[in-house]
Amino acid sequence: MDELTISDSTPAIAELDFDSNLIMGLAGGVSAMLVSAAIWGGITYFTEYQISWMAIGVGFFVGLVVQKLGKGKSLIFGISGAVLSLLGCLLGNFLFYNGVIAKEWGVPFFSVLLATSFDPAAIIEIFTLAFDFRDLLFYALAAYIGFRTSMSK
């Protein structure tokens, strides 16, 4: 049986991640989340169809931005990418739902968005009425891809 010696192990200081910047990763991730949510909402509104690859796109885009700007290898970067990707999908659907409501009521989109955004009961009702089991699959897929993509190799 071989014995492990001190010289065989990697020094702990070499394992530290000095280049990472969680604040930059989060700032970029939030920006990417907002852009991808707008794209998700717009594509879903105009095509009237929710496409699963959009969840993959949201997760990948948000994760890639967190990875490139954050330069982190730790779990917090993966969790950040997953949460922001999930929020991007939720926000994208929320924007889509508001677009549909605005169209049905014949009122401007931003009037509906402003009215519903600050009313938690309205948000819950919108998501409850529009819930589809596939949404959970899309959200999970985006979060997983966001998690995996966010951490630097």
Summary of the structure (lengths in Angstrom):
residues: 153
radius of gyration: 19.8
end to end distance: 32.3
largest distance: 78.0
contacts: 503
relative contact order: 0.19
helix: 78%
strand: 0%
